[in-house]
Amino acid sequence: MRKSNFTAHDHIYLQVADGLEKMIADDVLKIGDKLPSVRVLSDEYGISMGTAFQAYYHLEGKGLIESRPKSGYYVRFSQKRFRELPKVIQPDVFSHDVSVKEMIATIYSDIATDHDKVINFALAVPHISLLPAAKISKSVIAALRNSPDHCINYGHTQGNLDLRKQIAKLSFNWGGKVKPDEVIVTSGCLEAMTLCLRAVTSHGDTVAVESPNYFGIYQAIESMGLKVVEISSCPVSGLDLDCLQEVIKKYPIKACVVIPNFNNPLGGCMPDENKKELVDIITRENIPLIEDDIYGELYFGKNRPRTCKYYDTKGMVMHCSSLSKSLTPGYRIGWTLPGKFMDQVKQIKRIHNISSPTLTQAAMAHFLQHGRYEYHLKNLRKALHTQCLRYMQAIIEYFPEDTKVSRPHGGFVLWVELGKSVNAFKLRAEAMKHNISIVPGKIFSASCNYDNCIRISFGKPWDDDADYGLMMLGKLIRKFG
């Protein structure tokens, strides 16, 4: 190890810990290897012993290392222990109707349940303990106090101006230069995507989507009478661009829907150069791209990934996002930057619901201005990264050896491929008998693929319940062998 030049913007112990974590990830430090003593680490990095202790405590909290009494610290876990990632399934490439409504209806009540006795690995939101509830409540009070009409009247169709200003500022994080009048506030990200789809398609049109993909997108497509062509997606790099180009040659694609950053359910993140190529393709073919960037701020690395919108020069990318996954799931604050389709989306929004709720918009405008949102995000990212590692470790320990699991670098879902003998729908039913809620993979495809896959959310902080839930799931899975 060598002494490092530390920058002021990070805590020194985090930089030391990150360096050690990278060495573990790269297999330079292997499972069972003894780490330098606190004193040696202090000398090697030119840091205090207290800082060295903090670095080891940080890695211990992530489950990457362990302390052995009177012996020191040892490497406990590395993602290298996984043999394989979940395989990429090539869906049958043909335009067809969507039929997921009945499947989703059978399990949605379980996904949304908030029963105290249920260990919920299904709900893809951060646990309330990770959210700044007290500060949000103060912003609600401030919004009521500062509003001349007590937030009772309708708001502007495009949304609260102060909120749109704050959303425009958030775009700086991905390199955007957005003006408030380019933003339309919606009731969550799914409404934003639905408005965009309605603006650029008609009944019977065909839409290209990733597979697997968030089931809510399929529901929206189905409700509009649209057809889909599913494009294979990778748990590491996302949408297969070669497959997309082949599909565009065969079918009159009217829109393309993607989740480029930390896709739900795979967790993959398209490399930025792939995003640029994707935007080049859709611009050349004059196909609107509806981009769901709801997970973009929840990255585990040093930098936020770019968006497709960043590379858009012709207004063909309809960027959608929300605060539902990072701050306030129940407040339903989303938005879209619809580019050249602004007038169409605004008109549909006006017909659809006149305006979004006034109070929650004003409250979130106040919070984003005064609530230290970036500080909250930094803590949330750190917590989610730790939880991701803990859940993966438990899956390695408790699930059968042929289990394959994604390795996301952001978001809060894991895609788990089980043995071929496992029926995920039956597994879900058995798990619910033990008050454990999971999502079967089949609902993430319009072609009914992924019978032996499940999605597990790690939005719940690691605790004894989470450990028990995954241990019990492992036992149930083994019964299918």
Backbone hydrogen bonds, N-H to C=O, Kabsch-Sander energy under -0.5 kcal/mol:
donor,donor_aa,acceptor,acceptor_aa,energy
6,F,4,S,-0.8
10,D,7,T,-0.8
15,Q,11,H,-1.5
16,V,12,I,-2.2
17,A,13,Y,-2.6
18,D,14,L,-2.8
19,G,15,Q,-1.9
20,L,16,V,-2.1
21,E,17,A,-2.7
22,K,18,D,-2.2
23,M,19,G,-1.7
24,I,20,L,-2.0
25,A,21,E,-2.7
26,D,22,K,-2.5
27,D,24,I,-1.2
28,V,23,M,-2.1
29,L,23,M,-1.8
30,K,28,V,-0.6
32,G,75,V,-2.6
33,D,30,K,-2.4
35,L,73,Y,-3.1
41,L,37,S,-3.0
42,S,38,V,-2.3
43,D,39,R,-2.1
44,E,40,V,-3.1
45,Y,41,L,-2.1
46,G,42,S,-1.0
47,I,42,S,-1.9
52,A,48,S,-2.0
53,F,49,M,-2.5
54,Q,50,G,-2.1
55,A,51,T,-2.1
56,Y,52,A,-1.9
57,Y,53,F,-2.8
58,H,54,Q,-2.3
59,L,55,A,-1.9
60,E,56,Y,-2.4
61,G,57,Y,-2.3
62,K,58,H,-1.1
63,G,60,E,-1.2
64,L,59,L,-2.0
65,I,59,L,-0.9
66,E,74,Y,-2.4
68,R,72,G,-3.1
71,S,68,R,-2.4
72,G,68,R,-2.1
74,Y,66,E,-2.5
75,V,33,D,-2.5
76,R,64,L,-3.2
77,F,64,L,-1.8
81,R,78,S,-2.1
82,F,79,Q,-1.7
89,I,87,K,-0.6
94,F,92,D,-1.5
96,H,228,V,-1.9
98,V,226,L,-0.5
104,I,100,V,-2.5
105,A,101,K,-2.3
106,T,102,E,-1.4
107,I,103,M,-0.6
107,I,104,I,-1.1
108,Y,104,I,-2.0
110,D,107,I,-0.9
111,I,107,I,-1.9
112,A,108,Y,-2.4
113,T,110,D,-0.7
118,V,115,H,-1.5
119,I,435,N,-3.3
120,N,118,V,-1.0
121,F,119,I,-1.0
121,F,437,S,-2.1
124,A,122,A,-0.6
125,V,123,L,-1.7
127,H,459,G,-2.0
130,L,127,H,-2.3
131,L,128,I,-1.7
133,A,131,L,-2.1
136,I,132,P,-2.3
137,S,133,A,-2.3
138,K,134,A,-1.9
139,S,135,K,-1.7
140,V,136,I,-1.8
141,I,137,S,-2.1
142,A,138,K,-2.4
143,A,139,S,-2.3
144,L,140,V,-2.1
145,R,141,I,-2.4
146,N,142,A,-2.3
147,S,143,A,-0.9
150,H,147,S,-1.0
152,I,149,D,-1.4
159,G,156,H,-1.0
164,R,160,N,-2.4
165,K,161,L,-2.1
166,Q,162,D,-1.7
167,I,163,L,-2.5
168,A,164,R,-2.2
169,K,165,K,-1.7
170,L,166,Q,-2.0
171,S,167,I,-1.2
172,F,169,K,-1.8
173,N,170,L,-1.7
174,W,171,S,-1.2
175,G,172,F,-1.5
176,G,171,S,-2.8
178,V,168,A,-0.5
182,E,179,K,-2.3
183,V,180,P,-1.5
184,I,336,T,-2.2
185,V,158,Q,-3.0
186,T,334,G,-2.6
188,G,186,T,-1.5
192,A,188,G,-1.4
193,M,189,C,-2.4
194,T,190,L,-2.5
195,L,191,E,-2.8
196,C,192,A,-1.9
197,L,193,M,-2.6
198,R,194,T,-2.5
199,A,195,L,-1.6
200,V,196,C,-1.1
200,V,197,L,-0.7
201,T,197,L,-1.1
204,G,225,G,-2.0
205,D,202,S,-2.4
206,T,252,P,-0.6
207,V,227,K,-2.7
208,A,255,A,-2.5
209,V,229,V,-2.2
210,E,257,V,-0.8
211,S,231,I,-1.9
213,N,444,F,-2.4
214,Y,264,N,-0.7
217,I,214,Y,-1.3
218,Y,214,Y,-1.0
219,Q,215,F,-2.0
220,A,216,G,-2.1
221,I,217,I,-2.4
222,E,218,Y,-2.8
223,S,219,Q,-2.4
224,M,220,A,-0.9
224,M,221,I,-0.7
225,G,222,E,-1.6
226,L,221,I,-2.0
227,K,205,D,-3.4
228,V,96,H,-2.6
229,V,207,V,-2.1
231,I,209,V,-3.3
233,S,211,S,-1.3
234,C,238,G,-2.0
238,G,234,C,-2.0
240,D,232,S,-2.2
241,L,239,L,-0.9
244,L,240,D,-1.9
245,Q,241,L,-2.2
246,E,242,D,-1.8
247,V,243,C,-2.1
248,I,244,L,-2.4
249,K,245,Q,-1.4
250,K,246,E,-1.1
250,K,247,V,-0.5
251,Y,247,V,-2.4
253,I,251,Y,-1.9
254,K,206,T,-2.7
255,A,206,T,-0.7
256,C,288,P,-2.2
257,V,208,A,-2.8
258,V,290,I,-2.3
262,F,260,P,-0.7
262,F,268,G,-0.5
263,N,268,G,-2.5
267,G,263,N,-3.1
269,C,236,V,-1.9
270,M,260,P,-2.7
274,N,271,P,-0.9
275,K,271,P,-1.8
276,K,272,D,-2.1
277,E,273,E,-1.9
278,L,274,N,-2.8
279,V,275,K,-2.5
280,D,276,K,-2.3
281,I,277,E,-2.4
282,I,278,L,-2.5
283,T,279,V,-2.2
284,R,280,D,-2.3
285,E,281,I,-2.1
286,N,283,T,-0.7
287,I,282,I,-2.8
289,L,316,M,-2.4
290,I,256,C,-3.3
290,I,288,P,-0.6
291,E,289,L,-0.8
291,E,318,M,-1.8
292,D,258,V,-2.8
292,D,290,I,-0.6
293,D,291,E,-0.8
293,D,320,C,-3.1
296,G,293,D,-1.3
298,L,295,Y,-1.9
299,Y,297,E,-0.6
300,F,409,H,-2.7
301,G,409,H,-0.5
311,Y,307,T,-0.5
311,Y,308,C,-1.4
312,D,309,K,-1.4
313,T,311,Y,-0.6
318,M,289,L,-3.5
318,M,316,M,-0.6
319,H,317,V,-0.9
319,H,337,L,-1.7
320,C,291,E,-2.9
321,S,335,W,-2.1
323,L,333,I,-2.6
326,S,323,L,-0.6
327,L,323,L,-2.5
328,T,323,L,-1.8
331,Y,328,T,-0.9
332,R,328,T,-0.6
332,R,329,P,-0.8
334,G,186,T,-2.7
334,G,332,R,-0.7
335,W,321,S,-2.4
336,T,184,I,-2.2
337,L,319,H,-2.8
340,K,315,G,-1.8
341,F,338,P,-2.0
342,M,339,G,-1.4
345,V,341,F,-2.4
346,K,342,M,-2.7
347,Q,343,D,-2.0
348,I,344,Q,-2.1
349,K,345,V,-2.6
350,R,346,K,-2.3
351,I,347,Q,-2.0
352,H,348,I,-2.7
353,N,349,K,-2.4
354,I,349,K,-0.7
354,I,350,R,-1.1
355,S,353,N,-3.8
361,Q,357,P,-1.2
362,A,358,T,-2.2
363,A,359,L,-2.6
364,M,360,T,-2.4
365,A,361,Q,-2.2
366,H,362,A,-2.0
367,F,363,A,-2.6
368,L,364,M,-2.7
369,Q,365,A,-1.2
370,H,366,H,-2.3
371,G,367,F,-4.1
376,H,372,R,-2.1
377,L,373,Y,-2.8
378,K,374,E,-2.2
379,N,375,Y,-1.8
380,L,376,H,-2.5
381,R,377,L,-3.0
382,K,378,K,-1.8
383,A,379,N,-2.3
384,L,380,L,-2.8
385,H,381,R,-2.4
386,T,382,K,-2.0
387,Q,383,A,-2.5
388,C,384,L,-2.7
389,L,385,H,-2.0
390,R,386,T,-2.2
391,Y,387,Q,-2.6
392,M,388,C,-2.3
393,Q,389,L,-2.3
394,A,390,R,-2.0
395,I,391,Y,-2.2
396,I,392,M,-2.3
397,E,393,Q,-2.1
398,Y,394,A,-2.9
399,F,395,I,-2.2
403,T,400,P,-1.7
404,K,417,E,-2.7
405,V,84,E,-0.7
406,S,415,W,-1.9
409,H,267,G,-0.6
411,G,298,L,-2.2
414,L,456,I,-3.0
416,V,414,L,-0.6
416,V,454,I,-2.9
417,E,404,K,-3.2
417,E,415,W,-0.5
418,L,416,V,-0.6
418,L,452,N,-3.0
422,V,419,G,-2.0
424,A,422,V,-0.7
424,A,451,D,-2.7
427,L,423,N,-2.5
428,R,424,A,-2.3
429,A,425,F,-1.8
430,E,426,K,-2.3
431,A,427,L,-2.8
432,M,428,R,-2.2
433,K,429,A,-1.0
434,H,430,E,-0.5
434,H,431,A,-1.4
435,N,432,M,-1.7
436,I,431,A,-2.0
437,S,119,I,-2.4
438,I,436,I,-0.5
439,V,455,R,-1.3
441,G,453,C,-3.6
443,I,440,P,-1.2
444,F,441,G,-2.0
445,S,442,K,-1.2
448,C,445,S,-0.8
453,C,450,Y,-1.6
454,I,416,V,-2.3
455,R,439,V,-2.6
456,I,414,L,-2.6
457,S,121,F,-3.0
458,F,412,F,-2.1
467,D,463,D,-2.3
468,Y,464,D,-2.7
469,G,465,D,-3.0
470,L,466,A,-2.2
471,M,467,D,-2.1
472,M,468,Y,-2.8
473,L,469,G,-2.2
474,G,470,L,-2.3
475,K,471,M,-1.8
476,L,472,M,-2.4
477,I,473,L,-2.7
478,R,474,G,-1.9
479,K,475,K,-1.0
479,K,476,L,-0.5
480,F,477,I,-1.6
481,G,478,R,-1.2
